[in-house]
Amino acid sequence: MKELDLLKKDWQKNSDSFQQISENEIYKMIHKKSSSIVKWILIISILEISFWTFSNLFLNTDDVLRKINHPEIVATLEFLTYFNYIVVLIFVYIFYKNYKTISTTIATKSLMSSILKTRKAVQYYVWYNLGMIVITSILSFFIAYVYNPDMEFLRDKLAMNGRAMFFTIGILILVILGFFGLFWCFYRVIYGTLLRRLYANYKELKKIDF
């Protein structure tokens, strides 16, 4: 934003005859920066879904599912996986659409509206992912504990010791909160930084338009 600040200072020093030219220059700079930010949001979301896709290929989940030996559980997990991919791909499409809109828009009000829509879409995307992390973590622990034959010894031991059961549940809650906090920090640093820059552009456009 240093270039923009310098340009604004020059604009304020210039006479009224140069005001329209300066406004156009500032708009072009904000337009370019906003388009670049939304492009990075799109790229990061694609890299994110690619990372999880390739990670699943290396995880040995088939053996675990065979041990469970409950077709309805396997079907539920597969449905949840496909549902998650569909939702994430919809968000990626929305980011792409917003990027194309911001890149080609001319009117200041349209650019401001597109920036707000992009911010809202990214916020929904982040909260959806955080929600899915909590849901899948709880579901995974529950299925592993109840249906995995390898956990039979642990189930019997915990059933005879109420304090151990309480302690184990506490550990699981801490693990889930740890995962949630880790991903929340990741999203705050990556997407949060981009959204703050995007909103700063929106405020600059608001000064020009009103």
C-alpha positions in Angstrom: 0.0 0.0 0.0 3.0 2.3 0.0 2.6 3.3 -3.7 -1.1 4.0 -3.0 -0.2 6.3 -0.1 2.3 8.3 -2.1 -0.2 8.7 -4.9 -2.8 9.9 -2.5 -0.5 12.5 -1.1 0.3 13.8 -4.6 -3.4 13.9 -5.3 -4.1 16.0 -2.2 -1.3 18.4 -3.2 -2.5 18.9 -6.8 -5.0 21.5 -7.9 -8.7 20.7 -8.6 -8.0 20.4 -12.4 -6.0 17.2 -11.8 -8.5 15.7 -9.4 -10.2 13.4 -11.9 -6.9 12.1 -13.3 -5.7 11.3 -9.8 -8.9 9.5 -8.9 -8.5 7.3 -12.0 -4.9 6.5 -11.2 -5.9 5.5 -7.6 -8.8 3.5 -8.9 -6.5 1.6 -11.3 -4.0 0.8 -8.6 -6.7 -0.4 -6.2 -8.3 -2.4 -9.0 -5.1 -4.1 -9.8 -4.3 -4.9 -6.2 -7.8 -6.2 -5.5 -7.6 -8.5 -8.5 -4.2 -9.8 -7.4 -5.5 -10.6 -3.9 -8.5 -12.5 -5.1 -6.3 -14.4 -7.5 -4.2 -15.5 -4.6 -7.3 -16.5 -2.7 -8.2 -18.7 -5.6 -4.7 -20.2 -6.0 -4.4 -21.0 -2.2 -7.8 -22.7 -2.2 -6.8 -24.9 -5.2 -3.5 -25.7 -3.5 -5.4 -26.6 -0.3 -7.8 -29.0 -1.9 -4.9 -30.5 -4.0 -2.9 -31.1 -0.8 -5.7 -32.9 0.9 -6.5 -35.0 -2.2 -2.9 -36.2 -2.5 -2.6 -36.7 1.2 -5.6 -39.1 1.2 -3.9 -41.1 -1.5 -1.0 -41.9 0.9 -3.2 -42.5 3.9 -3.8 -46.2 4.5 -7.6 -45.9 5.3 -8.7 -49.0 3.3 -7.3 -51.4 5.9 -9.1 -49.6 8.7 -12.4 -49.6 6.9 -12.0 -53.4 6.2 -11.5 -54.0 9.9 -14.6 -52.1 10.8 -16.6 -54.4 8.5 -19.7 -52.2 8.6 -20.9 -51.3 5.1 -23.2 -48.6 6.4 -20.3 -46.9 8.2 -18.2 -47.0 5.0 -21.0 -45.6 2.9 -21.5 -42.7 5.4 -17.8 -41.9 5.3 -17.8 -42.0 1.5 -20.8 -39.8 1.3 -19.3 -37.3 3.7 -16.1 -37.3 1.7 -17.9 -36.7 -1.6 -20.1 -34.0 -0.1 -17.1 -32.2 1.3 -15.4 -32.2 -2.1 -18.5 -30.9 -3.8 -18.9 -28.0 -1.3 -15.2 -27.1 -1.5 -15.3 -27.1 -5.3 -18.3 -24.9 -5.3 -16.4 -22.4 -3.1 -13.4 -22.6 -5.6 -15.8 -21.9 -8.4 -17.2 -18.9 -6.5 -13.6 -17.6 -5.9 -12.9 -18.0 -9.6 -16.1 -16.2 -10.5 -15.3 -13.3 -8.1 -11.8 -13.1 -9.6 -13.1 -12.8 -13.1 -15.7 -10.2 -12.0 -13.2 -8.1 -10.2 -10.7 -8.3 -13.0 -13.1 -7.1 -15.6 -15.3 -4.6 -13.7 -15.0 -0.9 -14.4 -17.5 0.9 -12.1 -16.3 1.7 -8.7 -19.5 0.6 -7.0 -19.4 -2.7 -8.8 -15.8 -3.3 -7.6 -16.8 -2.4 -4.0 -19.7 -4.8 -4.2 -17.5 -7.6 -5.6 -14.9 -7.1 -2.8 -17.6 -7.4 -0.1 -19.0 -10.6 -1.8 -15.5 -12.1 -2.0 -14.8 -11.4 1.7 -18.1 -13.0 2.7 -17.5 -16.0 0.6 -14.0 -16.5 2.0 -15.4 -16.2 5.6 -18.0 -18.8 4.9 -15.4 -21.1 3.3 -13.1 -20.8 6.4 -15.9 -21.5 8.9 -17.2 -24.4 6.8 -13.7 -26.0 6.8 -13.3 -25.4 10.6 -16.8 -26.9 11.2 -15.9 -30.0 9.0 -12.7 -30.4 11.0 -14.6 -30.7 14.2 -17.3 -33.0 12.8 -14.9 -35.4 11.1 -12.6 -35.5 14.1 -15.5 -36.4 16.4 -16.9 -38.9 13.9 -13.5 -40.5 13.3 -12.8 -41.0 17.0 -16.3 -42.4 17.6 -16.1 -44.9 14.7 -12.6 -46.0 15.7 -13.6 -46.5 19.3 -17.0 -48.3 18.7 -16.4 -50.3 15.6 -12.6 -50.9 15.3 -11.8 -54.5 16.6 -8.4 -53.3 17.6 -10.0 -51.0 20.2 -11.8 -53.8 22.0 -9.1 -54.1 24.7 -9.4 -50.3 25.3 -13.2 -50.4 25.4 -13.2 -53.2 28.0 -10.6 -51.4 30.1 -12.4 -48.0 30.0 -15.8 -49.7 30.8 -14.3 -51.0 34.1 -12.8 -47.6 35.1 -15.0 -44.5 35.0 -12.2 -42.2 35.9 -10.1 -43.5 32.9 -13.1 -43.0 30.6 -13.5 -39.4 31.8 -9.8 -38.8 31.3 -9.8 -40.3 27.8 -12.8 -38.1 26.8 -10.9 -35.1 28.1 -7.8 -36.0 26.0 -9.9 -36.4 22.9 -11.6 -33.0 23.5 -8.1 -31.4 23.8 -6.9 -33.1 20.7 -9.9 -31.8 18.7 -9.5 -28.3 20.1 -5.8 -28.5 19.2 -6.7 -29.4 15.6 -9.3 -26.6 15.5 -6.8 -24.1 16.9 -4.1 -25.1 14.5 -6.2 -24.7 11.4 -7.8 -21.6 12.8 -4.3 -20.0 13.0 -3.5 -21.2 9.5 -6.7 -19.7 8.0 -6.2 -16.5 10.1 -2.7 -16.0 8.9 -3.2 -16.9 5.2 -6.8 -15.9 4.4 -7.1 -13.3 7.2 -4.1 -11.3 5.8 -5.5 -11.3 2.3 -9.0 -10.3 3.5 -7.6 -7.4 5.6 -5.7 -6.1 2.5 -8.9 -6.5 0.4 -11.0 -4.6 2.9 -8.4 -1.8 3.1 -8.9 -1.5 -0.7 -12.6 -1.3 -0.2 -12.2 1.6 2.3 -10.0 3.4 -0.2 -12.6 3.0 -2.9 -15.2 4.3 -0.5 -13.2 7.5 0.0 -13.1 8.0 -3.8 -16.7 7.2 -4.5 -18.3 9.3 -1.7 
